[in-house]
Amino acid sequence: MSVFRVEKSLIIRPENVAASLARVFDHFEAMFADAQHERSFGIAGQRFRVRSCSDAYLSQADLALASTPNTDQPAARIAVGIAGKGGFPTLTWGSQYFVERGVEAALAKTRYRLHHFPEKSFWQLFDRQTGCGIQIMPTEHGYPDWDPGSPLRNFLQWQLAKDGGALIHAGSLAVDGRGVLLAGAGGSGKSGTVLSGILQGLQTVGDDYVFVNPVSLTAYPLFDTLKQDHVGLKRLQLNNHPAIPKRVNWQNKYQFYLPDLGHKGPDHIQLGALLLPKITGAAKTTLTITTAKEAFLALAPSGVSQIPGDRPLLYSVAAEISRRLPCYRLDLGPDPAEITRAIRHYIAEF
């Protein structure tokens, strides 16, 4: 147990959010000391030390995070705990409603970032100056439904943003470290295209999220998570694969992981194009050049809506990617193998 004095209940006041968060971070060392389980993750060249009161939470992070050998850089430190236990206080929002955009505006020019999911009493706080983060949950499993597939997602963005890049909501495929991003709304065929490519020998640094440096146009892995519905699994003849769980997740999809398929992706890929897949019913897969505007509209909205606090940066990075990369509509044919051949052939022409 820590020897630090801890306040058991703290109010985050909307009229002075930054000062309220500073008060919470006064107790960070107590929280970090009281969280007895620890993991270290290497993500996109940064090191993250995560301590938690729940080893089960860290075990899920082990599965989902695409960790690479740790770098020698000083680590960001994240404390994950349960409200009112150990050094972790119970946090309360000091108003009837939590208005996320208003909070973001209040914190935009400060050192702090905040995410609050009221339905779960789930809190994530981050100090960009020290690289310290706090996650507080009401119970051991009191996190949002999407968290097991992308744990600590906001902390990754908030810490990695110092390098000028952003977490992008897109899939990826590559050959020998050179590849493409695939962007599109749910149902566009993005995840199925990535999964098909993996099964036929292509590389990936992510099915759903990647971290992109817009200057070097390099994409880095964040998560090993894969998700696919029953129809997609059957189409790829994976419905009886031993790695597929018996139950679906909150999106009615089966969640599994890249190592389950024997895939070890590269530490990064060099991007050469942005593809916008679409299920069209066409007899053959085709690529048709499109505008940077259309690509931006496919790439930016979903990612920006999912990462609080850094929306201007995420818009800026998505716009830069769309401007600098060749952009194509990818009209998908019915044969997964033929789709993969078309993408492989295109990458070979870079």
Salt bridges, closest charged atoms under 4 A:
GLU7 OE1 - ARG23 NH2 2.33
GLU7 OE2 - HIS27 NE2 3.28
GLU29 OE2 - ARG77 NH2 2.73
GLU38 OE2 - ARG49 NE 2.70
GLU38 OE1 - ARG51 NE 3.45
ASP55 OD1 - HIS37 ND1 3.80
ASP55 OD1 - ARG39 NH1 3.05
ASP62 OD2 - ARG39 NE 2.76
GLU100 OE2 - HIS115 ND1 3.52
GLU100 OE1 - ARG311 NH2 2.79
GLU104 OE1 - ARG311 NE 2.74
ASP127 OD2 - ARG111 NH2 2.81
GLU140 OE1 - HIS141 NE2 3.97
ASP208 OD1 - HIS169 NE2 2.94
ASP208 OD1 - LYS190 NZ 3.35
ASP208 OD2 - LYS227 NZ 3.29
GLU294 OE1 - ARG329 NH1 3.29
ASP310 OD1 - ARG113 NE 3.19
GLU320 OE1 - ARG323 NH2 2.67
GLU349 OE2 - HIS345 NE2 2.99
